[in-house]
Amino acid sequence: MEQRVHFVTVATRDLDRARDFYVDGLGWIPTLDVPEEILFFQVAPGLVLGLFEAEAFAADLGAGTPVLPAPTGFTLSHNVSSPAEVDRVLAQAAAAGATLVKPGQSAAFGGYHGHFSDPNELLWEVAYNPGWQVAEDGRVSLAPVEE
């Protein structure tokens, strides 16, 4: 198996709230929107985020699969170009209906970050990391930040 991911799909308890948040609140443009089933967003070259209505998600997994609770133990991270941009994105998300989990602040990795959860409790980090570099071919490098 090659080391790559094309889709990140998350069971979503309220797809309409997710649509309101991401499309109307954040201004994201869906790649595909199937009402009452799934909503896809192109989030990077070759990477799609799918928000799958939880009942349909469970049905797709097969008979007897319970509807899953909100995802825990991971974050999706949105990296930006400055600490001020972290604060702006956190404010935009909160205005769109997100819950601010952690306000923007200095981070242990040497940058600046904060966290919010979307209306379905999907946890996001918004981060400025001066050691984060993305090459033209899409490869990411993380260099330690000198303090």
C-alpha positions in Angstrom: 0.0 0.0 0.0 1.3 3.4 -0.9 1.8 6.0 1.8 -1.0 8.4 0.9 -4.6 9.4 1.7 -7.2 10.7 -0.8 -10.3 11.0 1.4 -10.8 11.8 5.0 -14.5 10.9 5.7 -16.1 11.9 9.0 -19.5 10.7 10.3 -21.6 13.8 10.9 -24.7 13.9 13.1 -26.3 16.9 11.4 -25.3 17.3 7.8 -27.5 20.4 7.3 -25.6 22.2 10.2 -22.3 21.1 8.7 -23.4 22.5 5.3 -24.5 25.8 6.9 -21.2 26.1 8.8 -18.8 25.2 6.0 -20.6 26.6 3.0 -22.5 29.6 4.4 -20.3 30.4 7.3 -16.8 29.7 6.0 -17.5 30.2 2.3 -16.2 26.7 1.3 -17.3 25.4 -2.1 -18.5 21.8 -2.2 -17.0 19.4 -4.7 -20.2 17.3 -4.4 -23.3 17.7 -2.2 -25.7 14.8 -1.9 -28.5 16.1 0.5 -29.1 13.9 3.5 -26.1 11.8 2.6 -22.6 13.3 2.1 -20.8 16.6 1.4 -17.4 16.6 -0.2 -14.8 19.5 -0.2 -11.5 19.6 -2.1 -9.1 20.6 0.7 -5.8 20.0 -1.0 -4.4 18.6 -4.2 -5.5 15.0 -4.2 -7.3 15.3 -0.9 -11.0 15.5 -0.2 -12.8 16.0 3.1 -16.1 14.1 3.2 -18.8 14.8 5.8 -21.1 11.8 5.8 -24.5 11.9 7.5 -24.0 9.5 10.5 -27.0 7.2 9.8 -25.9 6.8 6.1 -22.3 6.3 7.3 -23.4 3.5 9.6 -25.5 1.9 6.9 -22.6 2.1 4.4 -20.5 0.1 7.0 -23.0 -2.6 7.2 -25.8 -4.1 9.2 -25.5 -3.8 13.0 -23.0 -1.0 12.9 -24.0 1.6 15.4 -24.1 5.3 14.7 -20.8 6.6 15.8 -20.3 9.4 18.3 -18.4 12.6 17.5 -14.8 11.8 16.4 -12.2 12.2 19.1 -8.5 11.9 19.5 -7.4 13.9 16.4 -7.6 17.3 14.8 -7.7 18.6 11.3 -5.2 21.4 11.0 -5.5 24.6 8.9 -2.1 26.3 8.6 -2.0 30.1 7.9 0.7 32.7 7.3 0.7 34.7 10.5 -0.5 34.8 14.1 -3.0 37.5 13.1 -4.4 35.2 10.5 -4.9 32.5 13.2 -7.0 34.9 15.2 -9.0 36.0 12.1 -9.8 32.4 11.1 -10.8 31.5 14.7 -13.1 34.6 14.8 -14.6 33.7 11.4 -15.3 30.1 12.6 -16.8 31.3 15.8 -19.1 33.7 13.9 -20.1 30.8 11.7 -21.2 28.7 14.7 -18.0 27.0 15.9 -17.2 26.5 19.5 -13.9 28.1 20.4 -11.9 25.4 22.3 -8.6 27.2 22.7 -8.0 30.9 21.8 -5.0 31.8 19.7 -1.8 31.6 21.8 1.9 30.7 21.6 2.5 27.0 20.8 5.0 24.6 22.2 6.3 24.0 18.6 7.4 27.7 18.4 4.5 29.1 16.4 1.0 30.3 17.3 -2.3 28.3 17.3 -5.8 27.9 18.5 -8.6 25.3 18.2 -12.3 25.3 17.5 -14.9 22.6 17.0 -17.5 22.7 14.2 -21.2 22.3 15.0 -20.8 18.5 14.9 -17.8 18.5 17.3 -15.1 18.0 14.6 -12.0 19.5 16.1 -9.9 21.9 14.1 -6.5 23.5 14.8 -5.7 26.8 13.2 -1.9 27.3 13.2 0.9 29.5 12.2 4.1 27.5 12.1 7.2 29.3 10.7 8.9 25.9 10.2 6.1 24.6 8.0 7.1 24.5 4.3 5.2 23.1 1.3 7.2 22.5 -1.8 5.9 22.9 -5.3 5.4 19.1 -5.6 3.2 19.2 -2.5 5.7 17.6 -0.1 5.6 19.0 3.4 8.7 19.7 5.5 8.7 20.6 9.2 11.8 22.3 10.5 12.3 23.0 14.1 11.7 26.6 15.0 14.7 28.4 16.5 13.9 30.3 19.7 
